[in-house]
Amino acid sequence: MEIRHSTNPADAKHYDTARLRQQYLIESLFQADQVKMVYAHDDRLIIGGALPVKETLTIEAADVLKTEYFLERREVGFINIGGEAVIEVDGERYTLGKLDTLYVGKGARDLKLSSGNSSEPAKIYFTSALAHATYSTRKVSVQEANTLNLGSLESSNERTIHQIIHENGVQSCQLMLGVTLFKPGSVWNTMPAHIHDRRMEAYLYFDMNADARVFHFMGEPNETRHLVVANEQAIISPAWSIHSGAGTSSYAFIWAMAGENYTFKDMDVVPMDALK
């Protein structure tokens, strides 16, 4: 498990491109028959990816967790972005199509991931947050999510937000997760920008062409920076940072949050004239 420590915005504004990418960009989450995980000290979120092709993969507690099993003090949300996925939770099997989500609460011991068809393997993205209470394991499709239609074609940000693990959806201790899909011709996400100082956020950009890129904007509103992001790469966004992007062509992204607040009402919108 890779470790990413928290950063101070006063320091981050001095980072060059290489350091920004090293600190906030996760470049490779999906490798054949492996589970890859990054432990972000920002709200102690774990960001992971699994690509089971020929093997059944097991999610285990790394030494850094100092626990007997992965979900001893955690909860996790899985979302499939590839072929059919099969996830076993303490012996119970769940089959996930593309964009299906499985929430698993604190206390589940055995987590096994496999593909329904090795010729079209699953790509299973997951985020895991600390949990002090146990909530029921639940599978949900993107069609069952709490759905919001926002933006407009005129502002290049017409999009559909599917809130899946959320106060009005699948219940959790602190983890929130959803997916944003764009209408044809729209490329901007989360603009006008905002921050939420009581929650960090992670993005996974996906469904992009090989030569497409998203220019992801981060940093304090008056000290913005950007990262150039390719398909199936993830971003760690600290609570003090904006998190917004524009793509060279179509894309989608999965967002996940963890922290003190469990609501969307704590966002502070950043006026356009405040961005620098």
Residue pairs with C-beta under 8 A, 6 or more apart in sequence:
1 37
1 38
1 39
1 46
1 62
1 64
2 36
2 37
2 38
2 39
3 38
3 39
3 41
3 64
4 23
4 38
4 39
4 40
4 41
4 42
4 236
5 41
6 40
6 41
6 42
6 238
7 23
7 238
9 219
9 220
9 223
9 238
9 240
9 241
12 20
12 23
12 219
12 225
12 238
13 219
13 220
13 223
13 225
15 23
15 225
20 218
20 225
20 227
21 27
21 227
23 236
24 218
24 227
24 235
24 236
24 237
25 227
25 229
25 233
25 234
25 235
25 236
26 38
26 47
26 233
26 234
26 235
26 236
27 230
27 233
28 36
28 233
29 36
29 38
29 47
29 48
29 49
29 125
29 204
29 232
29 233
29 234
30 36
30 49
30 50
30 51
30 123
30 232
31 51
32 51
32 53
32 121
33 51
33 52
33 53
33 54
33 55
33 57
34 50
34 51
34 57
35 48
35 49
35 50
35 57
35 58
35 59
35 113
36 48
36 49
36 50
37 46
37 47
37 48
37 62
38 46
38 47
38 48
38 234
38 236
39 46
39 62
39 64
40 46
40 47
40 200
40 202
40 236
42 200
42 236
42 238
42 239
43 129
43 130
43 199
43 200
43 239
43 258
43 259
44 129
44 130
44 258
45 127
45 128
45 129
45 200
45 202
45 236
45 256
45 258
46 74
46 76
46 126
46 127
46 128
46 129
47 126
47 127
47 202
47 204
47 234
47 236
47 256
48 59
48 125
48 126
48 127
48 128
49 123
49 124
49 125
49 126
49 232
49 234
50 57
50 59
50 113
50 122
50 123
50 124
50 126
51 82
51 121
51 122
51 123
51 124
52 85
52 113
52 114
52 115
52 121
52 122
52 124
53 115
53 118
53 121
54 118
55 114
56 112
56 113
56 114
57 112
57 113
57 114
58 110
58 111
58 112
58 113
59 70
59 76
59 111
59 112
59 113
59 126
60 69
60 70
61 67
61 68
61 69
61 70
61 72
65 72
67 73
69 109
70 76
70 111
70 128
71 104
71 105
71 106
71 107
71 108
71 109
71 111
71 128
71 131
72 106
72 107
73 106
73 130
73 131
74 106
74 128
74 129
74 130
74 131
75 103
75 104
75 105
75 106
75 128
75 129
75 131
75 135
75 172
75 173
75 174
75 175
76 103
76 104
76 111
76 126
76 127
76 128
76 175
77 101
77 102
77 103
77 104
77 126
77 127
77 128
77 164
77 165
77 170
77 172
77 175
77 177
77 256
78 85
78 87
78 96
78 101
78 102
78 103
78 104
78 113
78 124
78 125
78 126
79 96
79 99
79 100
79 101
79 102
79 124
79 125
79 126
79 164
79 177
79 179
79 254
80 96
80 97
80 98
80 99
80 100
80 101
80 122
80 123
80 124
80 125
81 98
81 99
81 123
81 124
81 125
81 204
81 206
81 207
81 232
81 254
82 98
82 115
82 120
82 121
82 122
82 123
82 124
83 98
83 115
83 116
83 117
83 120
83 121
83 122
83 123
84 95
84 96
84 97
84 115
84 116
84 117
84 120
84 122
85 95
85 96
85 100
85 113
85 114
85 115
85 116
85 122
85 124
86 93
86 94
86 95
86 96
86 113
86 114
86 115
86 116
86 122
87 93
87 94
87 96
87 102
87 111
87 112
87 113
87 124
88 94
88 110
88 111
88 112
88 113
88 114
89 102
89 104
89 108
89 110
89 111
89 137
90 108
90 109
90 110
91 110
92 137
94 102
94 139
95 116
96 102
96 122
96 124
96 139
97 141
99 141
99 142
99 162
99 179
100 139
100 140
100 141
100 142
101 139
101 140
101 141
101 142
101 164
101 165
101 170
101 177
102 137
102 138
102 139
102 140
103 135
103 137
103 138
103 139
103 140
103 165
103 170
103 172
103 175
104 111
104 137
105 131
105 134
105 135
105 136
105 137
105 172
105 173
106 131
106 132
106 133
106 134
106 135
106 173
107 134
108 137
113 122
113 124
114 122
115 121
115 122
116 122
123 232
125 204
125 206
125 254
127 175
127 177
127 202
127 256
127 258
128 175
129 172
129 173
129 174
129 175
129 258
130 173
130 174
130 258
131 172
131 173
131 174
131 175
132 173
133 173
135 171
135 172
135 173
136 171
138 170
140 164
140 169
140 170
142 162
142 164
142 179
145 162
145 163
145 164
145 166
145 169
145 178
145 179
146 162
146 163
146 164
146 166
146 168
146 169
147 160
147 161
147 162
147 163
148 160
148 161
148 163
149 158
149 159
149 160
149 161
150 157
150 158
150 159
150 160
150 161
151 157
151 158
151 159
151 186
151 188
152 158
153 183
153 185
153 186
155 188
156 185
156 186
156 187
156 188
156 246
157 186
157 187
157 188
157 189
157 191
158 182
158 183
158 185
158 186
159 180
159 181
159 182
159 183
159 186
159 189
160 180
160 181
160 182
160 183
161 178
161 179
161 180
162 178
162 179
162 180
162 181
163 169
163 176
163 178
164 170
164 177
164 178
164 179
165 172
165 175
165 176
165 177
165 178
166 176
166 177
166 178
167 176
167 262
167 263
174 258
174 259
174 262
175 256
175 257
175 258
176 199
176 256
176 257
176 258
176 262
177 254
177 255
177 256
177 257
178 254
178 255
179 252
179 253
179 254
179 255
180 189
180 252
180 253
180 254
180 255
181 252
182 189
182 250
182 251
182 252
184 250
187 246
187 247
187 248
187 249
187 250
187 251
188 244
188 245
188 246
189 244
189 245
189 246
189 253
190 242
190 243
190 244
190 245
191 244
191 246
192 269
192 270
192 271
192 272
193 217
193 221
193 242
193 243
193 244
193 269
193 270
193 275
194 242
194 267
194 268
194 269
194 270
195 221
195 239
195 240
195 241
195 242
195 267
195 268
195 270
196 239
196 257
196 259
196 261
196 266
196 267
196 268
197 239
197 240
197 266
197 268
198 239
198 259
198 260
198 261
198 266
199 239
199 257
199 258
199 259
199 260
199 261
199 266
200 236
200 237
200 238
200 239
200 257
200 258
200 259
201 237
201 243
201 255
201 256
201 257
202 234
202 235
202 236
202 237
202 255
202 256
202 257
203 216
203 234
203 235
203 237
203 243
203 245
203 253
203 254
203 255
204 232
204 233
204 234
204 235
204 253
204 254
205 214
205 216
205 229
205 230
205 231
205 232
205 233
205 234
205 235
205 245
205 247
205 251
205 252
205 253
206 231
206 232
206 251
206 252
206 253
206 254
207 231
207 250
207 251
207 252
208 214
208 230
208 231
208 232
208 247
208 249
208 250
208 251
209 231
209 249
210 231
212 230
212 231
212 247
212 248
212 249
212 250
212 251
213 228
213 229
213 230
213 247
213 248
214 228
214 229
214 245
214 246
214 247
214 248
214 251
214 253
215 226
215 227
215 228
215 229
215 245
215 246
215 247
215 248
216 226
216 227
216 228
216 229
216 235
216 243
216 244
216 245
217 224
217 225
217 226
217 242
217 243
217 244
217 245
218 224
218 225
218 226
218 227
218 235
218 237
218 241
218 242
218 243
219 225
219 241
219 242
220 240
220 241
220 242
221 242
221 270
221 274
221 275
221 276
222 274
222 275
222 276
223 276
224 242
224 275
224 276
227 235
229 235
229 245
231 251
235 243
237 243
239 259
242 270
242 275
245 253
